[in-house]
Amino acid sequence: MQALRKTRPASGLELVDVPAPAMDASTTDVLVKVSAAGICGSDLHVDDWTPSYAFIAQSIPVTIGHEFVGVAQAGPLAGRRVVVRPSVTCGVCAACSAGHHDGCERRRGIGMTRDGAFAPWVRVPLRNCVPVPDSLSDELAALTEPLTISMQALRIAGDVLGRRVLVMGPGTIGQGIAALARRAGAAQVVVSGFDDAARFDALRRMGFDALVDVAKQSLAEGVGAHTGGEPFDIVFEATGVPETITEALALLRRNGVVVVTGIHSRPLALDLTPLVRNQQQLRGSFRPPESDWPLALALMGEMDAVLRPMVSHVLPLSLAAEGFALAHGKLASKVLLKPEPGDE
């Protein structure tokens, strides 16, 4: 079958022929026939081979792709559409043995340190499969993983009801955060980006108009036009650009919160004195609890019309290079790749 793989510890990905994943009677894994898989910002980092993703070097060659929906081929979910949690717990550590899988510290990542879904078939643990409601399209279901990341960011931030919110970064995670913050009753949601016309277009179609392009003006000037110069209560960083955190703190009220969701390719030098004197908080947000996945699917059913504009391109797997070029060039909002019969 055709698979998009990281074949060497350097920049670039390759669409290559590999054997389809094999199964044996001793495993609790199942085969999933991939219906659609999204290109994530993490996949772009793997393609570029930034230092923050060098941890996958020991697993190369590896098929990437971790945001996906497909059809389970065996077990109790045989014939059912499923989305798959990409974080695979070890099953043997103290936390896993006690049934507290969210506490596992020896994880492997589908599409990172074990083969992923930019291929017609992927082998995954049965316990990672979550059934998809019939009413949900493949295109929307493929957004489940990033929506859970957005859900976790809202949880880390705390109550947003009546708060003024800035979302820095208009990609899939930022779009999800903006939609969920508005749904949770935020008084105002402003989204900033850098030369992000395609993603801003998606946000406008989602009903957002307080959009700031920092390629054309400073962040402070741009947001001031929407806030009248008032500070933000909560800032979500979803850019992956560490310097934006310094900008966020300057726009934050006393006792305000910055939630960092981006994965950064370099460290940040940060003056902590203003943060201390203003009693501001800097919080990291990463992996949601496993219990969020069915909740995310239910939310997508409720918010179908709002979230649908997030997907801008659906391409065959054979055009993976074009899909990555669109994503790298910020010419797309979310690109999905779909295997075709000729890929098997």
N, C-alpha and C positions, 0 to 999 in steps of 0.2 A: 504494500500500500504506500501511497505518498504521505509524507509527514514533514512538517516544518521543524527543523532541528537546529539546536546549537551544537556544532560539531567540533569547535575548537575554542580555547580561551582567548578570543580576540573578537573584534567587531564583526558583525555579519551573522546571517542565518542562511540555511540551505534547505530547499525543498528536495528531498531525496526519497528513494525507494527503500523501505525497511520491511521486515516481516511483520505481519499482523500479530498483535499480542496473543500469546498462547495461554491456555487455562489448564489447570489440573484439579483433580478431585480433592486435594488437600487444602485448597485455598478458600477463603471466605470472600475473595474478590469476585466481581462480576464484570462482564464486558458491557460497555455502553457504545451504541452506534451513535456517533456525534451528528447532531442536527445543525447546530450553529455554535460558534465560539467567537468571543470578542477579543479584539486587540486591546490590551491594557497598557497603561503607562509603564508598568513593570516589564512588560514584554519589550517595550522600546528601550528601556535601560539594558535589558539582556542583549538586545540587538547591538546597542552601542558599546556594550561591555564596560559599563561604569563600575567603579570600585564597590559600590553598595551591593552589587549582585555577583561579585567574584566568588561568593560562597558556593555557587553551583558548579564550580570548576571540577570538583571531585566526581560529579555525576555526568559530565560530558562524555559521550554524546547523549543528548536528551531532547525529546520532543517537547516543545513549549505549548502554552495555551492552558489557561485555568479558569476562564469565565465561559461556561458552556452549558448547553442543554442537549439531551440525547435520549435514546430509548434503551432501557435495560434489557439485556438478552436472556437473563436467567434469574433464578431465585424468586423470592416472594414478590418482587417488583417486575417480573418478566413481562415485557410488552408495554410497560408504563413509561411515560416520559418522566425524566428526572433531571434535576440540577444536582451538581456534585460539589460538596464542600472540598476545596482543594487542600486543606490542611489535614494531613493524615497523622493521627496520633499513634504512639508506639504500641499501646495495649499492654505493656508490661511494667511500666514505672509505677511508683507508689500511687500517684494520682489516678492513672488509668485503672489500676487494679481495684481502687476504691470506687470506680465509676465516675470520677471527677475528670472527665476527658478534657475539659477546658483548661485544666491545670497542667497538662502534659508539657514537658520541656524537651522532649526528644522527637520532634515532629519532622515529617518530610512533606515537601510541597509538590502536589501534582502540577506539572508544567514547569517545575523548577529543579527539584532533586529526584523526581521520578517522572516518567513519560506522561505528557499532557495531551490536550485535545485538538491541536492543529493537525488532525489526522482523521480518517474515517472511523477508527475504532480506538478506544482507550480502556485500559483495565484499571478499575478503581475498587476500593473497599465498599462492600455493600452498606456498611453503616454510614458511609459518607453520602449516600444517595437520598435525595429528598423528592418525593412525588410532586409533580407539577399539576395544578388544576387544569382541567380540560379547556377552560375559558381563556387561558393565558396563551398568547402566541409564543412561538419559538424565539422570535426577536426580542420580546420583552423578557421572557424567562432567562435569556442569556445575560441579562443585566442583574440577576439576583446577587451574585457575589459582590459587585461594587456597591449595590444598594445596602447590603449588610454593613459594609465599611462606613457608608454614610450614616446608617442607623447608630453605629457605635460612636461616631463622632458626636452625634446629638446627645447620646447618653453621657459621654464624658463631659460635655459642656454643661449639662444640667438644664434647668427650666429655661426655655427661651420665650415663654409667653410674655408678650408686651415688650420684648427686648429689641434693641437695634442691632442687627447682625450684618457683618461683612464676611463674605465668602471670597477668599483669594484663590483663584484658579477655577476656570469655567469648564474643566473637563468632566468626565463622567462622575467622579466622586463629588466634585464641587456642585454639579447640577443636582445630584441626589440630595446633598446637604441643603441646598437652597430650597428644593421642593419640600423636604421634610420640615425645615425650619418654618416655612410659611404655613404648612399644614398644622404645626404645633402652636401657631398663634403669634409668631414674631411680629412686632409692630412694623418693622422694615427689614427688607433683605436687599443688600447691595452686593453685586458680584463684580470682581475685577479680573482682568486678564491682560495678556500682552499679545497684541496682534492676533486675536482669536476670533476672526469674523465668523467662521463656520460654527463655532461653539456658541458665540453670542446669538447667532441666528436660531440655534436650537433653543436657547434660553428665552428668546422673545416668543417663540412658538409655545413655550411652556408657560408664558404669561408674565415674564419678568422684563421690566424696562429700566430698572436702575442698574445700568451696566457701565463699567469704566474701563476704557482701553488705556493702559499705562504706557503704550507705545506712542501715544499722542499727547499725554499730559502726565504730570506727577500724580501719584495715588492720592495724596492729600487734596490736591486741587479737584481731581475727578470726583472723589466721594463727597467733598464739600458741597458740590452742586446739588447733591441729593439729600444731604443731612443738615444743610445750613450751618455747617461747622461743628455740629454736636458730635461728641465722641461715641464710639461703639461700645455696647455692653459685652459683646462676644465677637471674636474674630476666629474664623476657621481658615487655616492655612492648608491649601491643597495644590500647591504649585510645584513642590519639589525643589524650589529655589530658596536656599537658607536665608539669604539677605532679606527676603520679604517679611521674616519674623520681626526684624528690627523695625520695619515700616509699620507692621501691625501694632506693635507695642506703643508706638507714637500716636496712634489713632484710638487707643483704648482708654476708657474711663478708669478712674481710680476703682480698685477692686474688681476690674474686669478680667476676662478670661480669654486667652489665646489657646485654641486647640490645634495641635499640629498633626496632620494626617499624611503629609507628603513624605516620601522616602528621598533622602538627599544624597547627592553624589560627593559632597564635600562638607567639612565642618563649618561652624559659624562662630565668629568672635562676637560676643554679646556683652554690652555694658549693662551689668546687673543693677547698678545703683538706682536708675529711674524705676526699674521694676520693683525694687524693694521699697522705695519711698512711696510709690503709688499702690503698694500692696496688690500688684497684678499677679496673675497666675498663668503659668505656661504648662500646658498639659499635653501629653502624648496620647494618641489614639491609634489603635492598630487592628487587632483581631476581635471580632464580635463573638459572643457565646454561641455555641451550636444551636441553641434554642431560638436564635433570631431568624434562622433560615425559613421555617414555615411562616413566621410573622412577615418576613420580607415578601414572600409569595402572595400572602393575603393582601398586603399593602399595595402591591403592584396591580392586583385585581381591582382594588378600589381607585387607584390613581392611574389607570391605564391611559386615559386620554392625555393626562399631564405628562407622563413619562415617555410616551411613544415618540415624541420628536427627538429624544436623545440618540436614537439610532439613525444615522444619516446614510450609511452605505452597507450593502450586503453584497459580498463578492464570493465567487467560487474559491476554494482553497488553492486552485492552480494559479490564481492571481494574488497570492499572498504578498509578493514583493510590491505590487501596486498598492495593496491595502496598507502596508507598512509605510510606504512613501506618503500616502495621504495622511496617515496619523502623525508621522514625523514632521510633515510640512504644515500641520495644523489646518489642513484643507478638509477635515472631516470632524464630526462630533464623535460618534462611535462607529467603528468599522467592525462588521461581523464577517467571518469566513465560514462558508458552508462547503463541506465535502460533496463531491458529485460521484455518481456511479463509476466513472472512469478512474477515480482516485484509489479505488479498492484493489 
